[in-house]
Amino acid sequence: MPPAIHENQNTEWKEFWRDEYIKWLCGFANAQGGTLLIGVNDDGQVVGIANSRQLLEEIPNKVRDLLGILVDVHSRQEGERSYLEIVVEPYPYPISYKGQYHYRSGSTKQELKGAALDKFLLRKQGKHWDGVPVPGADVAALSSPALELFRQRARRSGRVDADVLLDADSMLLDNLHLVEGDYLKRAAILLFHPTPERFVTGAYLKIGRFATDDDLRYQDEVHGPLFDQIEKGLDLLLTKYLAAGITYEGAHRREEFLFPQEALREALLNALAHKDYSGGAPVQISIYDDRVIFWNDGHLPEHWTVENLTRKYPSRPFNPDLANTLFRAGYIESWGRGTLKMIAECRRHALPLPRYRFETGGCSVEFFKYTEASWQVQGLRNELVTIMLSVQASGAITNSAVQQLVDVSKSTATRFLNELERLGFLQRSGTTGVGTEYVLKGSRQLTVI
């Protein structure tokens, strides 16, 4: 079989053999398995090796002695040049090379250290970070108000048997799988301890109001049990940072927030529930005039991309014990619908869809509104900016409305709308023809007929 087109998650090339390349085999074994080709250069060309017969015998023995695993070594031929193919299976338990743990990620090998090594070892044991027992904390040290709040919420949600809610705190925690032996799990500390930061660095919430990225106007921090961070954090967000606009319909007073309350609530819950608490950084909410960004030190499940979050997906919580308790309390769902609910709320309010980003430094969700300045930065002409702001304000626009709005002919209005559609800012909705409406891209499910 000829070499792969390029190096990837499961393929690595080396021109010749060195014993240190056993680290790469260790990395494959700890990840998804893979193939190391010896006698292939960085361009994927077979250059051949002279001592293939000798290496066929030596490599399996060296790998067995240093890693304690078995590998398949095959001699391959391309023309007159021979090369070796070393195939490594993925192993269900951690494999070390002289006390070091290596891991294959993409087309690179990493030596795992610190928090990354802890997570790897836990995963190989079928455990999660939030399920690790914590010495030095007992049930008596937990917050009674936080436990009572859980009971109230769980009673209302109906997701915990009523008799269980009458049990003593220790029995309740055991029923919630927050205890291991004589110890509380990390999830119990985060949820119910009055000062979880004594045990987990960065276990708090930070909210800041920004004029620009480098101009912080004011900020708040919310500490304490996770239940407090949820309740107080959302209250601060809605009453101090995102004050509602007030309108009147006759004698009725209406309050409208810049962004849907339910979408903000879901974003806050997701950030707190699915954060990687081993990272040591707090959950951060940054508020601007036209946008809100929720950030946490989190990760997507393996093999996922941002696209997975925009369609129905199975629930795979990063912190299962934490998520289970929040589900029992009625805060979150168990079906992995949080990101879809944010999208649905933005659609319901005719807003642009939230932006999900996952980078090395963490993950974020951004809610935003278009402004005249933001459109001008993107180089849109004044007429197109006027059209976009009108669509955002009213939810939709037609060709005839564009003609009146910017005082142009029907053909020019059609050209403007087609241009905005081609740029990915608008999409058609409804019946084709005279009644065609244009809405913000993604703000409605397509119903063109």
C-alpha positions, 0 to 999 in steps of 0.5 A: 500500500503506498503512503498516505497523501499527507501526515494526519492524525493516524499517519507519520513519516520518518526517513530513517529509524531512531529509537526515540521514535518509540515516543510517536508509537506511544502517542498513537497507542494513547490516542486513536492508533496509527501507522508510522512509516519508516523510509518515507520523507516529509513530502511523502516520497518513499526514499527507502531504508537499507536495514529493513530486515534488521529493523523488522526484528528489532523494533517489535522487541524494543517497543515491547520492552519500553512500552509494554505493547505489541505492534505489527511491523511490515516490510513494504515495497515501492519499485526497488525501494523498501520501507517499513510500516509500523501499525499501532492499535489504540490502547484502553489504558495509558501507555508510558515511555520511560515515565512520559505520556505522549499523545497524538493530536492531529499531525503532531505528538505532544508530551502530556503534562500537568492538567492535560495529563490528569485529564488523560489519565482520568479518561483512560480510567473511565472517570471525569474531572468532576468525579474525583473525590476531594479530601478535606471537605465534608457534608457539614461544611456545605452551604445550607442555603445552596442545598435548600435552593436545590431542593426547591428547584428539584421539587419544582422540576419533578426530576427527583423523587419527593421522598429523596428530597426529604432525606438528610444532606448526606443521603441526598448527595449520595443519591445524586452520585456526588459522593465516593466512599467517605469523600465528596466529589469535586462536583459537590464542592463546586455546587454546594461549598460556600467557598469552592475556590479553596479547592478549585482555582478560578471557580467563580464568575467575572462580568465586565462592561467594555466600551472597547476591548481595551477600555473596561468601564466596570466589573463584578465577580460572583463567588460561592456555590455554583447555584449562587453564581447562576442566580446572582450572575443572571440577575446582575446581567439583566439588572445592571449590565443589560438594562431593559428598554421600556415601551408602552402598549396602551396602559401596559408596560413592556420591558425588552432586553437587547438580547433574549433572556432565555438565550443569555440564561442558556449561555451562562448555564452552558459556560458554568456547567461545561467549563474545564475547571482544571484550567484555573480561569473564571467564566467571563462575560464581556458586555459591549454596546452591541454584543455579549460574549460568554467565555469559558475554559472549555473543549468540544468533544473529540471529533466535533466541530462548531457545526455540531452545535448548530444541529441536534446532537447527543448530550456529552457533558464535560462534567457529567456529575455537575450536569446531572445535578443541574438537570435534576434542579431543572436548570439544563436539559439532558438532551444536548439542546442548549446551543439549539435553544440559543439559536431558536431564541435569536431566530424568534427575536429576528436576531443574527445567530449566535457565533460559536468559537472554539480555540486553544484558549477556550470556547465562547458564544457571542450574541450581537446586533448589527450597527451602522459602524459594524457594517461600514467596517465591512465596507458596505455602501450606505444604501446597503447599510440602511437596508440591513438596519431596517431588516434588523429593526423590523425582522424582514423587508421586501423589494417594494419596501427597499424601493421606498426606503432608499428611493431606487427603482425595482431593478436596483432594489433587486440588485441590492437584495441579491448582493446582500444575499450573495454576501451571506447577510440576507436570505429569502423567506416565504413564497417567491415572487411579489411576496418574497421577504428577505430576513437576516441570514439564519434568523428563520428556517428556510420556507421558500416555495 
